[in-house]
């Protein structure tokens, strides 16, 4: 993907009406502090367009990043952050649920999992819930640079087993530091948003 133009176009809070973008959307979900903002910055070749923080729960809105005037990367609020009230957690959950249920342009959902740890109950619940909404989420195993290369295969297997992933589901190890996995993620995004050429000649 050659990036010509990148901008944060819409920011939707709990009471906001979701925009009808009219263009393909690819969404990113994951628990608080799993590295969603760092991933999105890496995909966009920007250092700080998506705000990162060591404090979990920073993303409390749905953020739409417009890429090349062609598609949107949609950053969903992090889930599972323990230090917010149950009421706030419920509202964030409603935002995610509303988006997955109502966005007509959503083409794919990427679920971020920290490769260093076994997926949490929240991660498993989110995976199952995305599947129940008709999507087969692609797993991005973040923080790859935090483990030894010899541990990668073992940790990927742990992620697959703990989530009971659908056979054939891609699990992409990713590092925001080294950008390993970035091109593979873009290739998948391009596959999901590819629009058939309506000008192809009709075979007689």
N, C-alpha and C positions, 0 to 999 in steps of 0.2 A: 504494500500500500504506500503510494507516494502522497505524503501529506502536503497539501497546498494551503489549506485554510482550516484552522481549528478555533472554536470559540465556545464558551459556556453560554448557551442561549436561553435556557429556562431553568428556574429554581422553584420547585414546588414544595410548599410546606403542608402541614397536616390539613389545613382548611382550603388549600389551593385546588382549583380545577385542573386536571391534567390536560396538557395541550394536545391538539390533534395535529401531529407533525406532518402527516402525509408522506413520510419517508421511512425507510426501514430503520428499526431500532434493535439494538443489542444490549441486553441488560446484564449488570454485574451485581451479584448478591454475595453476602458473606458476613460472618460475625464481626463485631467491633474489633478493630486493631488487627485484622487479618492481612491488611495491605491493599485494600481496594483502591484508595486514592493513589498510592504509589504505582500500582499496576496501570491505572488509567493515565497517569502522567507519563509512564514509560511508553505506553501505546501511542500517545500523542506527541512523543518527543518533546515534552515540556517538563520543566522542573517543578513548577508550583501552580499550574492552572487548577488542578484538583488539590484542595488543601489537605495536607497531611498533618498528623499530630501523634505524639506518643500517648496522648490521652484518648482512651477508647470512647466511642460514642460521638465523635466529632461530626460525622455526616448525619445530620438530622433532617435532611431534605432529600428530595429526588432531583438529581442534577442531570440535565440534558446537555451533552457536549456535541456540537454540530461539526461533522468532519467533511471537508471538501464540498459543502453544500449538498451532500449526497446521502448521508446517514447520520444516526445519532448513537453515541455511546451513553447509556443511561446508568448512572451510579445510584443504587438503592441504599436506603439507610442501613447501617450495620445493626445486627440483631444480637441479643444475648448479653448486652452490657449490664452487669449486675448492679451498678451504682446509680441507676435511675429508677424511678418509681414504677410500680406495676402499671399504673395508668399511662405513663409515657411509653413504656414498652408496648402496651396494647395499641396505642395510637400509631407507633412506628410500624407494628405488624399490620394494622389496617391499611396504612399507606402502601406497603409492599403488596398486600392482597389486592387492593383496589387497582394498582398498576397492572399486575399480572392478569387480572380478570378483564380489564376494560381497554387495554391498549391494542387497537386493531393492527398496529404496525410492528408489533413485537415479533422478531424472527428467531431469536435464540436467547437462552439464559446461561450465563457462566456463573458457576458457584465456586467461590474461593475457599480453600481449606488450607490451614497451616500445615505444611508437610512435616513439621517436627513432632506433631502430636496426633494421637488418635482422634478422629472427629468426635465432637461433643454430641450430646443428645440434641442440642439445638441445631447442630449441623445436619444430623440425620433427619430431624423433623422437617427442616427446610428442604432438603433433597426430596424427601417423600412428597412434600406438599407441592413442589414445583412439578414433579412427575404427575401428580394427580390433577394438575392444571393443564395437562396435555403437552408439556415440554419435556425433552430429555436433556437435562442440564449437562454442559461440558464442565468438567472439574479442572480448576487451575490450582495446583499445589504450590502455594506461595512460600517465600522465605527459603528458597532452595540454597542460597549461599550460606545459610546457617547450619547446614549439615554436611558431613563428608560425602564425597562422591560414592563411596562404597555403600552408603546407607540408602541411597535414592530408591533403588528397586524395592527394598524391603518396606520403606515408608509408603511408596505408591501402592503396594499390595495391601498395606494396612488401611489406607484410605478407601480403596475399593471394597475391601471386606467389611469394614465398619459401616459403610453407607449402603451396602448391598446394591451396588450400582448395576444398572442395566448392562448386560453383556455388550461389548463393543464400544462402550462410552469412553471417549478420550479423557485421559488424565494427563495434563500438561504441567510438568515441573517448571516453575518460573522464579526468576530472581529479578527484583527491581534494581539490584546493584549492577549485575552483569548483563541484564537484558536477555538472558537465556530464556527461550520460550516465546519471546515476543513475536518473531516472524511466524511461528506455528499458530499462534492465536490469531494473527491477522489473516492468515490463509483460511482458517475456519470461518472467520467473520465474512470474508469475501465470498466463501461458498454459500453461506446462509443468505446473503443479501443479493446474490446474483439474480438478475432479472432476465428471463428468456428474451432473446432477440425477436421482436415481433415482425421484423423485416425479412426473416429467413424465407427463401423461396419455397413455394409449395411443391412437394414432389408429385409428379403426375404418374 
